[in-house]
Amino acid sequence: MAAERTFAVGIAGATGVVGTTVRGILEERRFPVGELRLLASARSHGKQLPFQGGARTVAVLGRDSFAGLDLVFFAAGGAASKEFVPAAVAAGATVIDKSSTFRMDPAVPLVVPEVNAAALDGHKGIIATPNCSTIQMVVALKPIYDAVGIERVVVSTYQSVSGSGQRGVSDLERQSAQAVAGDDVTLDFYPYPIAFNLLPHIDSFLPSGYTKEEQKMVDETHKIFADQSIGMSPTCVRVPVYAAHSEAINVQTKRPLTSAQARELLAAAPGIEVVDDPAQLLYPTPLQATGRDPVYVGRIREDPSVRNGLNFWCVSDNLRKGAALNAVQIAEELVRRELL
Amino acid sequence: MAAERTFAVGIAGATGVVGTTVRGILEERRFPVGELRLLASARSHGKQLPFQGGARTVAVLGRDSFAGLDLVFFAAGGAASKEFVPAAVAAGATVIDKSSTFRMDPAVPLVVPEVNAAALDGHKGIIATPNCSTIQMVVALKPIYDAVGIERVVVSTYQSVSGSGQRGVSDLERQSAQAVAGDDVTLDFYPYPIAFNLLPHIDSFLPSGYTKEEQKMVDETHKIFADQSIGMSPTCVRVPVYAAHSEAINVQTKRPLTSAQARELLAAAPGIEVVDDPAQLLYPTPLQATGRDPVYVGRIREDPSVRNGLNFWCVSDNLRKGAALNAVQIAEELVRRELL
């Protein structure tokens, strides 16, 4: 028996919340890692991080960091991707980039493996992984799209602070403790308190009145389904939850679909777990989804207010399927397709 | 000058969160209260509560509590309304009832004064005030409905725990403190933790898969606008916020309306305050709306995914406009119309 091929893997942004989760998921899923090179800013230089029972030392991310790597996961933010991804590709690595930098580039596949794995074929060295709020939605929409077509989607999100990275998490932790103690709440990352509050504001505002986060849900969905005709109307809201994003999704399908048929389709689809038994008070919640892989779907019900209307509630861990897990699944698919 | 007429007023459920707010708002708005009779369960018998610089003693709510009263606010829950409202009406009082008991009774006006005050004319002794999530939505929809008609509404709510009463508030307080301290979270009112979590579940589930809370938003909107043709698709979600409900509202109007026109209409409408300047990070949040009277509207933007589409974000204090304030405004309107 031939020895399994292994890959030299880099993680740029290895000390951040997504980079840390990528490392964990590579281990959990036994991705065939040969070398693992952890890259981060100078601040983390020399830091030791565990992997496969040993420790790996963090090196400083730079243009010369990539020699010999087969694959680099980028989760170091948009500016770092812009600066260093071209160098990684030039050094011969394939990059799976978590930032929004390359997502809308026509030469870059934007991939959710359950939805459009075939878009990986013929990649040119960069593959983008979509925004967290888009990923879980398109996984849930995919079986419906394939079965009966989709006319229009109205989606309201309930997004956790981990989507903002460590500073968002710190704001919620600190402000919650302050509020519980009866102290004044202090601001850092968010412009208003997030503890016991909601902000209908994620990423910056565009002249249209939509936020960039909302526009991403529109543009990325069109690109992933390769279908500009899907009507998309998103409202993105930050909520005082640590992990897992939730979405109230209203779909108008092209052809009729009963809620029972939808439940069956969704339950059979890859990456989805249906939790939908209201009589037993079973429905997805972000606390239950935290740390887990599936996209959870519940509250599936017909919407009689429109022809072929359907409502459901969709919850998934934004650090896992919404970021790190999707990136590792892309890597697995590249291996399967012999594209690495 | 003739002395202003005063009214003998009762509050049934005077020690609850809504009853307490009714008492405060009667005082704030200088409603012409002559006698004030505070009624509650035996547990609160003899309790002293402040009003207009003095103290009033709580009496036990019973069938013989109402002699001599002109007006009784009921905020003691559905069972108490069912048991005691008929006695109050028989004793000659007009009842403004906060519970859902009589809302869909064709003989009972269901009133939001900014929307359908004229429905009060010819009342038969009972007036119902709608569900909190309905009230703020219909206030915001009214100017749009009048100007261009409404085809369909898709609404996702973000509802605070005060809508569940004191036990909901206690769950969030206790669980937040437990979580901050690193202790296990204990359950009481809600079936799952509400601290740092979301529950897509308000009131009980119907066979349709919708909750009663969601069905109320459909039925009450139809009754208040006296228009069954408005398509309504609600998803109601409990969020870890103490006060003020938020709603992401997507409207398809019958005739075109630009976001600028919508902003103008909403800003000119009674009961609404537009907070909508994204460039200055101005949008409504529940913390800012807490303790205030208006229905706040922001994030107003056209929805290009459908003909005549519009999105906005609507926030209001569910204990005030969503309950106590709306009830007192109904009383004021009854006085104005000489219907008391």
Interface residues (C-beta under 8 A of the other chain):
Chain A: R152 V153 V154 S156 Y158 L172 S176 A177 A179 V180 P191 Y192 P193 F196 N197 L198 L199 P200 H201 F205 S208 G209 Y210 T211 G231 M232 S233 T235 V237 V239 P240 V241 Y242 S246 A248 N250 S259 P278 A279 L281 Y283 P284 T285 P286 L287 Q288 G298 R299 I300 R301 E302 D303 S305 V306 G309 N311 W313
Chain B: R152 V153 V154 S156 Y158 L172 S176 A177 A179 V180 P191 Y192 P193 F196 N197 L198 L199 P200 H201 F205 S208 G209 Y210 G231 M232 S233 T235 V237 V239 P240 V241 Y242 S246 A248 N250 S259 P278 A279 L281 Y283 P284 T285 P286 L287 Q288 G298 R299 I300 R301 E302 D303 S305 V306 G309 N311 W313
